[in-house]
Amino acid sequence: MWFQLILVVALVLIGAYLLLSKPGPRHLAVRRVIMLLVLLAGVTVIIWPGLLTQLAGLVGVGRGVDLLFYLALVAGLLYVVNEYKRSVMLARANTHLARELVLTEARLTDRISALEARLDERAP
């Protein structure tokens, strides 16, 4: 029963993460730490498969495979949210770069036109 509460809290936290967080260097460090912890948990479960079943019994889930499925579901959702936020950030960066490129080209064209006009005035 209380594992359902943990899953609901995890989904609410993922939603808050979607709405509130901004990627940065700290975000990357947290991602790496989480990935390392997941890898260590995977190795632990592979070496001691009964541990997952015992953990599932402790949190009120019937089988270890069900617990693994629920955790994979939450991890998959977190991954999708993270990639969505990353794609939005990259789209914004591309828009900013395109805008700066167009403005720079316009300034350069104006500057070249001004120099050509100045040269035409000096020409006899």
MARKE-126538 format. One record per residue: x, y, z of N, C-alpha, C in turn; residue in three letters; chain. Coordinates in nm, 3 decimals. Atoms other than C-alpha are relative to their C-alpha. Last residue first. Layout:
N
REC     npx     npy     npz    capx    capy    capz     cpx     cpy     cpz  aa ch
REC       X       Y       Z       X       Y       Z       X       Y       Z ala  A
...
This chain:
124
REC     npx     npy     npz    capx    capy    capz     cpx     cpy     cpz  aa ch
REC   0.018  -0.120   0.084   3.659   6.162  -5.878  -0.106  -0.015  -0.104 pro  A
REC  -0.039   0.025   0.139   3.613   5.888  -5.619  -0.027   0.124  -0.084 ala  A
REC  -0.139  -0.039   0.022   3.600   6.014  -5.261   0.042  -0.014  -0.147 arg  A
REC  -0.010  -0.145  -0.018   3.219   6.006  -5.242   0.143   0.049  -0.029 glu  A
REC   0.059  -0.065   0.118   3.209   5.656  -5.395   0.010   0.151   0.011 asp  A
REC  -0.095   0.011   0.110   3.451   5.533  -5.126  -0.052   0.068  -0.126 leu  A
REC  -0.111  -0.091  -0.031   3.225   5.667  -4.850   0.104  -0.004  -0.112 arg  A
REC   0.049  -0.136   0.024   2.925   5.497  -5.010   0.111   0.102   0.025 ala  A
REC   0.007  -0.017   0.145   3.117   5.169  -5.028  -0.049   0.141  -0.034 glu  A
REC  -0.138  -0.013   0.050   3.209   5.201  -4.658   0.001   0.021  -0.151 leu  A
REC  -0.051  -0.131  -0.044   2.847   5.267  -4.561   0.142   0.023  -0.051 ala  A
REC   0.067  -0.103   0.081   2.726   4.971  -4.770   0.051   0.139   0.036 ser  A
REC  -0.061   0.006   0.135   2.986   4.745  -4.608  -0.063   0.106  -0.090 ile  A
REC  -0.136  -0.055  -0.010   2.873   4.856  -4.258   0.069   0.000  -0.137 arg  A
REC   0.009  -0.145  -0.018   2.508   4.800  -4.341   0.138   0.065   0.003 asp  A
REC   0.047  -0.056   0.127   2.583   4.453  -4.477  -0.012   0.151   0.008 thr  A
REC  -0.112   0.007   0.093   2.787   4.369  -4.166  -0.038   0.059  -0.136 leu  A
REC  -0.096  -0.104  -0.040   2.509   4.488  -3.935   0.118   0.004  -0.097 arg  A
REC   0.061  -0.129   0.032   2.254   4.278  -4.128   0.095   0.115   0.036 ala  A
REC  -0.005  -0.018   0.145   2.480   3.973  -4.120  -0.057   0.135  -0.041 glu  A
REC  -0.140  -0.025   0.035   2.529   4.014  -3.745   0.015   0.021  -0.150 thr  A
REC  -0.031  -0.137  -0.040   2.153   4.045  -3.691   0.145   0.037  -0.035 leu  A
REC   0.070  -0.090   0.090   2.089   3.729  -3.894   0.032   0.145   0.035 val  A
REC  -0.062   0.010   0.132   2.355   3.535  -3.705  -0.065   0.097  -0.098 leu  A
REC  -0.127  -0.072  -0.005   2.231   3.656  -3.366   0.070  -0.002  -0.135 glu  A
REC   0.031  -0.143  -0.010   1.876   3.545  -3.448   0.129   0.083   0.001 arg  A
REC   0.049  -0.043   0.131   1.998   3.205  -3.568  -0.030   0.149   0.000 ala  A
REC  -0.114  -0.005   0.093   2.202   3.161  -3.249  -0.042   0.048  -0.138 leu  A
REC  -0.084  -0.113  -0.039   1.907   3.252  -3.025   0.119   0.015  -0.097 his  A
REC   0.072  -0.122   0.036   1.677   3.015  -3.213   0.083   0.123   0.031 thr  A
REC  -0.006  -0.012   0.146   1.933   2.736  -3.188  -0.070   0.126  -0.047 asn  A
REC  -0.137  -0.041   0.033   1.971   2.796  -2.813   0.015   0.017  -0.151 ala  A
REC  -0.016  -0.141  -0.037   1.594   2.786  -2.767   0.139   0.051  -0.035 arg  A
REC   0.078  -0.077   0.097   1.570   2.459  -2.961   0.012   0.150   0.029 ala  A
REC  -0.077  -0.006   0.125   1.853   2.315  -2.751  -0.074   0.080  -0.107 leu  A
REC  -0.115  -0.088  -0.022   1.673   2.405  -2.425   0.083   0.014  -0.128 met  A
REC   0.051  -0.137  -0.005   1.349   2.253  -2.552   0.114   0.098   0.018 val  A
REC   0.032  -0.039   0.137   1.535   1.936  -2.651  -0.056   0.141  -0.005 ser  A
REC  -0.124  -0.024   0.073   1.693   1.915  -2.305  -0.027   0.044  -0.144 arg  A
REC  -0.055  -0.128  -0.045   1.360   1.957  -2.130   0.128   0.034  -0.075 lys  A
REC   0.089  -0.105   0.048   1.212   1.679  -2.341   0.054   0.137   0.039 tyr  A
REC  -0.031  -0.022   0.142   1.514   1.458  -2.275  -0.089   0.108  -0.062 glu  A
REC  -0.133  -0.061   0.010   1.474   1.500  -1.900   0.036   0.029  -0.146 asn  A
REC   0.014  -0.139  -0.043   1.101   1.432  -1.913   0.133   0.073  -0.015 val  A
REC   0.076  -0.071   0.104   1.159   1.116  -2.117  -0.014   0.148   0.035 val  A
REC  -0.087  -0.016   0.117   1.433   0.998  -1.879  -0.071   0.080  -0.110 tyr  A
REC  -0.098  -0.103  -0.033   1.215   1.060  -1.574   0.093   0.027  -0.118 leu  A
REC   0.070  -0.128   0.004   0.936   0.863  -1.735   0.094   0.115   0.032 leu  A
REC   0.028  -0.033   0.140   1.171   0.576  -1.804  -0.070   0.133  -0.015 gly  A
REC  -0.127  -0.042   0.061   1.302   0.582  -1.446  -0.021   0.038  -0.148 ala  A
REC  -0.033  -0.133  -0.052   0.946   0.575  -1.309   0.129   0.051  -0.064 val  A
REC   0.100  -0.094   0.050   0.852   0.284  -1.533   0.030   0.142   0.045 leu  A
REC  -0.037  -0.029   0.139   1.177   0.103  -1.457  -0.098   0.098  -0.063 ala  A
REC  -0.116  -0.089  -0.003   1.101   0.135  -1.086   0.046   0.036  -0.141 leu  A
REC   0.042  -0.133  -0.047   0.755  -0.006  -1.135   0.116   0.098   0.000 tyr  A
REC   0.082  -0.063   0.104   0.885  -0.294  -1.348  -0.042   0.140   0.043 phe  A
REC  -0.090  -0.044   0.106   1.161  -0.375  -1.098  -0.076   0.070  -0.113 leu  A
REC  -0.072  -0.117  -0.051   0.907  -0.384  -0.818   0.093   0.055  -0.106 leu  A
REC   0.096  -0.111   0.000   0.691  -0.617  -1.023   0.065   0.128   0.050 asp  A
REC   0.012  -0.045   0.138   0.993  -0.837  -1.097  -0.103   0.113  -0.010 val  A
REC  -0.112  -0.088   0.033   1.065  -0.857  -0.727  -0.008   0.055  -0.141 gly  A
REC  -0.117   0.066   0.056   0.725  -0.998  -0.655   0.109   0.102  -0.032 arg  A
REC  -0.004   0.145  -0.007   0.433  -0.906  -0.435   0.130  -0.062  -0.046 gly  A
REC   0.024   0.045   0.137   0.489  -0.534  -0.373   0.024  -0.152   0.000 val  A
REC   0.139   0.037   0.021   0.446  -0.428  -0.010  -0.034  -0.038  -0.144 gly  A
REC   0.077  -0.118   0.041   0.766  -0.230   0.038  -0.143  -0.034  -0.038 val  A
REC  -0.008  -0.107  -0.100   0.940  -0.499   0.243  -0.087   0.119  -0.036 leu  A
REC   0.082   0.037  -0.114   0.823  -0.782   0.018  -0.002   0.108   0.107 gly  A
REC   0.140  -0.013   0.043   0.965  -0.603  -0.285  -0.095  -0.038   0.113 ala  A
REC   0.031  -0.143  -0.001   1.295  -0.562  -0.101  -0.145   0.024  -0.042 leu  A
REC   0.011  -0.040  -0.141   1.302  -0.935  -0.031  -0.038   0.148   0.012 gln  A
REC   0.125   0.056  -0.049   1.227  -1.007  -0.397  -0.021   0.037   0.147 thr  A
REC   0.108  -0.079   0.058   1.502  -0.768  -0.506  -0.136  -0.052   0.048 leu  A
REC   0.007  -0.128  -0.071   1.749  -0.929  -0.267  -0.115   0.086  -0.051 leu  A
REC   0.100   0.011  -0.105   1.676  -1.272  -0.409  -0.019   0.129   0.077 gly  A
REC   0.135  -0.020   0.053   1.863  -1.176  -0.727  -0.109  -0.011   0.107 pro  A
REC   0.091   0.057  -0.100   2.196  -1.128  -0.541  -0.145   0.018  -0.046 trp  A
REC  -0.078   0.092  -0.083   2.468  -1.075  -0.806  -0.089  -0.070   0.103 ile  A
REC  -0.046   0.113   0.082   2.231  -0.931  -1.066   0.075  -0.102   0.086 ile  A
REC   0.115   0.087   0.024   2.051  -0.718  -0.808   0.041  -0.121  -0.085 val  A
REC   0.039   0.064  -0.126   2.380  -0.571  -0.685  -0.114  -0.100  -0.021 thr  A
REC  -0.101   0.102  -0.028   2.501  -0.501  -1.039  -0.036  -0.076   0.127 val  A
REC   0.015   0.107   0.098   2.176  -0.321  -1.118   0.099  -0.112   0.024 gly  A
REC   0.118   0.078  -0.039   2.191  -0.122  -0.794  -0.023  -0.115  -0.097 ala  A
REC  -0.036   0.079  -0.118   2.546  -0.014  -0.877  -0.117  -0.086   0.048 leu  A
REC  -0.090   0.107   0.043   2.437   0.093  -1.225   0.041  -0.090   0.116 leu  A
REC   0.082   0.099   0.072   2.140   0.285  -1.085   0.087  -0.117  -0.048 val  A
REC   0.078   0.075  -0.099   2.367   0.460  -0.834  -0.085  -0.108  -0.066 leu  A
REC  -0.093   0.088  -0.071   2.612   0.558  -1.109  -0.073  -0.084   0.104 leu  A
REC  -0.036   0.108   0.092   2.329   0.695  -1.324   0.095  -0.099   0.067 met  A
REC   0.116   0.089   0.008   2.195   0.895  -1.029   0.031  -0.118  -0.091 ile  A
REC   0.007   0.072  -0.127   2.542   1.041  -0.966  -0.116  -0.100  -0.003 val  A
REC  -0.109   0.098  -0.004   2.581   1.130  -1.333  -0.004  -0.081   0.129 arg  A
REC   0.031   0.108   0.095   2.240   1.297  -1.349   0.107  -0.109   0.005 arg  A
REC   0.104   0.083  -0.062   2.317   1.495  -1.034  -0.036  -0.116  -0.091 val  A
REC  -0.063   0.077  -0.107   2.641   1.620  -1.188  -0.101  -0.091   0.068 ala  A
REC  -0.080   0.105   0.062   2.461   1.723  -1.508   0.067  -0.087   0.105 leu  A
REC   0.094   0.098   0.054   2.197   1.915  -1.311   0.077  -0.117  -0.061 his  A
REC   0.046   0.078  -0.115   2.469   2.094  -1.117  -0.092  -0.112  -0.045 arg  A
REC  -0.108   0.091  -0.042   2.630   2.204  -1.444  -0.040  -0.087   0.119 pro  A
REC  -0.125  -0.071  -0.019   2.301   2.344  -1.573   0.107  -0.099   0.042 gly  A
REC  -0.124   0.077   0.014   1.950   2.239  -1.668   0.123   0.089   0.016 pro  A
REC  -0.071  -0.053   0.116   1.665   2.446  -1.528   0.132  -0.074  -0.009 lys  A
REC  -0.146   0.006   0.008   1.419   2.279  -1.295   0.053   0.063  -0.128 ser  A
REC  -0.079  -0.095  -0.077   1.066   2.397  -1.220   0.150   0.000  -0.030 leu  A
REC   0.044  -0.139  -0.001   0.802   2.248  -1.447   0.103   0.097   0.057 leu  A
REC   0.031  -0.046   0.135   0.947   1.914  -1.547  -0.030   0.149   0.000 leu  A
REC  -0.128  -0.013   0.070   1.105   1.863  -1.205  -0.022   0.054  -0.141 tyr  A
REC  -0.061  -0.123  -0.051   0.770   1.931  -1.044   0.134   0.025  -0.068 ala  A
REC   0.076  -0.113   0.055   0.616   1.666  -1.269   0.056   0.133   0.046 gly  A
REC  -0.039  -0.010   0.141   0.893   1.423  -1.180  -0.074   0.115  -0.068 ile  A
REC  -0.133  -0.063   0.004   0.832   1.498  -0.812   0.050   0.013  -0.144 leu  A
REC   0.020  -0.142  -0.029   0.461   1.424  -0.858   0.134   0.073  -0.004 val  A
REC   0.057  -0.062   0.120   0.549   1.095  -1.028  -0.025   0.149   0.021 leu  A
REC  -0.104  -0.005   0.104   0.782   0.998  -0.743  -0.054   0.066  -0.126 ala  A
REC  -0.092  -0.110  -0.036   0.517   1.094  -0.485   0.111   0.013  -0.106 val  A
REC   0.072  -0.125   0.027   0.265   0.872  -0.665   0.089   0.119   0.032 val  A
REC   0.008  -0.019   0.146   0.514   0.585  -0.673  -0.070   0.131  -0.035 leu  A
REC  -0.135  -0.036   0.048   0.595   0.626  -0.302  -0.001   0.025  -0.150 ile  A
REC  -0.024  -0.139  -0.040   0.223   0.630  -0.219   0.137   0.047  -0.047 leu  A
REC   0.080  -0.081   0.093   0.177   0.312  -0.418   0.018   0.148   0.031 gln  A
REC  -0.082  -0.013   0.121   0.464   0.166  -0.216  -0.076   0.078  -0.107 phe  A
REC  -0.079  -0.123  -0.006   0.262   0.252   0.094   0.096   0.011  -0.116 trp  A
REC   0.082  -0.120   0.000   0.000   0.000   0.000   0.086   0.125   0.000 met  A
